[in-house]
Amino acid sequence: WDRAVIMPTISRTDPILMPAVEVTVTGGYGLFAFLDEGIRRQRAIEAETEAARKQQEMDKQREQEQRNQQQGRNPGGGERGRGPGGGPGMPVDPDHPNRRPVESNMTRPTGLPLQGDERVDLTTWACVTAKVPIKEQISRFKDAFENARGGYSPDVDFPQYAGYFVERAEVTPGEPQWQKIPVHDAQAKRTVVGNALNGKTLGTLFALIQKEWPGQSMEVVDGRYMDPSGVLIYPLPPLVGREWGIEATHPDIPLAVNAPPMETEMPPEGEQPALPTAKTDEADEFLPADGTSRAGGRPGATRGGGRETGMGGFGMGERGGFGMGRDRSEGGGTMDSRGGGMGTLSRGVTHWLLRFFDFTVEPGKQYKYRVRLVMSDPNRRPFPPNALDPAVMNRIRDENQAAKKAGRASAQPIRFTEWSEPSPTVGIPLAGGVQVAEAKSPTGKLFNDEPTAKLLVDSIGDVEGKPTQAAIEKEFHRGGVADLVSDVEVLTIDGRWIDEVKSFGFRTGITVLDVKGGEQLSRDHKTPARVLLMDPAGQLFVRNELDDLPAVERHRLTFQEPDRRNRNAPAQEGYPGGGEGGRGMEMGFGGRGGR
């Protein structure tokens, strides 16, 4: 339909390349788990020693029973049959005499499930996200190629991203000093896997994931907003104790749980892409000789419940460099334009997500970030004579000559966008944060009465040589700092037991500046609270009681004291998450800064 009456007479020019937009950064902290062979061997030795000790105790008990029977004593007399905790069969750890089980069966451990032989490290990070304007880039490609010689096919002349660079500048007096941030793994030793996120570095990173991570955290972002090649997305690290949430995505890109229903995928601009049908078609330059796609699927997780998110494939070059090359000898893997959803966008999707984790940040400091996209060069494949504009041909020739001077056979088939605008300033938090539980407004009976906010303060500290996360509810006035030392109950890493910890240090550096809400509307209802806070880096932010309600309810439900008179009774008054149908059971600490 609507065939061109006159054959195209213009040449293929270089399309305008659109940079990433609206770069945002979130500072966070948390516990990451990693496989550790030394810990695995130590746990195995401890298990064997404990089994031998229990066997000795059983042998002694049997000998004692035999002596009692020989002496005519009652085998069931005395204190036999009572556990060391004073109750029948009460399982108590001798090293933790005050340990008690989690009473509620409606809670479960959040985050990555563990098997006991992992190393758990405290990690701080900056999560950099941006929007990649894919729909506008498609329009730019169409403007440049639709009426040009050499033919135009929406599925072939489709923007293919080969990766991106990230630069960071610490906020100090004077001009920003931008420094390139290499791609690191999530461990404390920070293995460098590349200078940019691309097909090669992703391949190296997934090899480390399979070897050193106990599993890969489940992707939480709606997959329709992700590049099918996967090169724009740093995988979610193995977070323990809570789930990834809004800090893992851009504010304008929804999480999967909040995404609208899936609609029929439509080609860009409502067109149906014409798939190549013969070996002579130009799209076959992206395929190997056997006609199969070179695009490989992203490796899945190895242990602990990780899963594949169905994001297509990515190319891994044999010699390094960015993917998307025509041939592996050109320094990159290739991506079949039909194999990973190329040529189509889901209805309503205008941007793809870019995500990067910087694990080299220091708590208490302030940073800005910017990113630069790298794209496959759409004009670097065979075309008929005079199809390319002279300016394009000159550019390619100059790039190849520069590559030969540098000792390479030819230039990589990639192009670079401009740097994005710098992100807003981000402050990296200490290993602690707060949630708003409730507020109390002044009663008016005292002239110096002022509002107070009850905050759920959480922090990660060292307990018996292990990083441990604890939380406690405390009231603060305006000007108060959420730093304290207190006896507290903590949840074991497997989520089954509650231990007592003496003099646990909560270190957040967060100051309460103002409190709104808490006015009594009725006997049982108050206006929701909002609290203005300042982090250690001097950044102001607001927390809302309604947003923090699930985390507060989960904490109260987990640590509430059981009613021994009625084991089936709902939670005690004041614990709104208790009882059947409690809210927020699957949510941990979330919100700003990953708290």
C-alpha positions, 0 to 999 in steps of 0.5 A: 500500500502507498508505494513510492512513485519516485525512487528515493534520490537522497543519501543516507545521513547520520541521524541526530542521536538523543542523549539520556534525560532526567538523570536521578540518583538515590543513595542507599545502604543495605546488606548484600550476601555472597558465596564464600568457600571459607565460610562454607567450610567453617560452617561444615566443621561447626556442624560436624562438631555440634553433631558430635557434641549432641551425640555425646549428650545422647550417649550420656543420657542413655547411660544415665537412664540405664543406671536409673532403671537398674536402681529402680528409679522412675525414668520419667521423674525429676526434670527430664522432659524439660528443655533448657529454657524451662518449657517442654522441648523449647528450642533454645540456643545456648549462645542466645539464652533469650532467643525466642521464635517469631510468633507470627506465621504471616511474616517471612524473611524478605530479600534474597533467601539464604542457606547459611553458608553466605558472607553478608557485607554492609554496602553503601551505593548510589543508584543512578537512573535515567530515561532513554528517549527511545520513541524520539530516537526512532523518529529521528531514525525515520526522518534520516532513512525513510526516503533515502537510498539503500532502503528503509526497514523499521526493524533494521533501522531501529536504534540499538544501544551498545552501552553507556559511560557514567561520570561522577563529580563530588560536590565541592567548592569550585567547578565540578571535576568529572571522573569516569566511574568503572563498572564494579561488582557489588562486593566490598573488594569491588572487582572492576569488570570494565570502563563502561556497561556494555555487552562484554562487561555484562558477560563478565559481570554475569560470570561473577554473579554465577560464581559469587552471588547466592542468587540474583534479586528478582527484577522489580521494574516493568519489563516494557520499559527496558531495552531488550538487549539488557545493556542499559540495566545493571542487574539488581544486587543480592539484597538481604533483609528487604526487597528492592523497591522504588530506588531501583527505578526512575520516578517516571518508570513504574515498578512491575507491581504498579504497572498498567495492564499489558497491551498489544505491542505495536510497531513504532508509528503504527507501522508493521515491520517488513521482515527480510525474506531472502539472503540478499536482504540487508538485515542478513548482515546481522545474522551468521551464515546459518541464518540464526540469531546471535543474540543470547539470553541473559544468564539466569541466577544460580541459587536462592530463587533468582529468575530470568526476567525475559529481557531478550539477549545481549551480545558479548564480543570475543575481543572486547569493546561494545556489542552490536558489531557486524562481525565479531572481528570488529570488536563486539557481539551482534544483536539480531534486530528481530530476536530481542523485540527490536522494531517494536515498542509497547503502546504508551512506552516513550522511554527505556530505563537506564540503571547503574550502581556506583559502589565506590561512594562514601557515606556523608558525601555529596555527588552529581552524575551524568551519563553518555549513551553509546549506539550501534552505527546504523550506517556501518553496513554494506549499502549500494553505491552512492547510498551514503551521504559524502559527509557520512563516508568521510566520517567513517574514513576518518574513524578508520584511519584514526583506528589504524594509527592506534593499532586497530584494524578498523574503528568500532561500529559505534557512535556516541551521544552528548553527555546528559545534563548533570543529576541533582545533588545526592547525599550518601546516607550512613548505615541508618534511616527512619520511617514515620510511625505517627505524630502528636500535635501540641495539646495547647495546655502548655505554652512550650508544648511542641509536636513530636514524631514517633520514628521507626529508626533502623540501622546496621551495626556490628554484632558479634563480628557480623553486620546486623540490621535492627529497628526501634521506635522512638519519639523525637522533638524538632531538632532531635537527631536520630542517633541513639544507643539502646537495648533492642530485639533483632531478627536473625538473618533467616527470619525465624528467631528474635535475639536480644542485643544489648547497647546497639548503636543506631547511627543515622545522622538524620535530624528532625526539622519539622513535624506536621499532622497528628491532630485528633480527628476522632477517638481512633483517627488522627491526621497522617503525619509528615516529617521534614528531615535533613540527612548527614549530607545536608539534603532536606527530604520529607517522609510521609506516614502513609508511605511508611505504614507498611514497613512500620506495621511489618516491624510491629507484627514481627516483634510483638510479644505473644499473648500466652493466654490465647495463642490464636488472638490477634495482635495487641492493641496498637499493632495495626499490622497484627491479626488476620489480614494485616497489611504490608507483610511482604514489605521491608524498609523502603523509600528515599535512600533505600531506607 
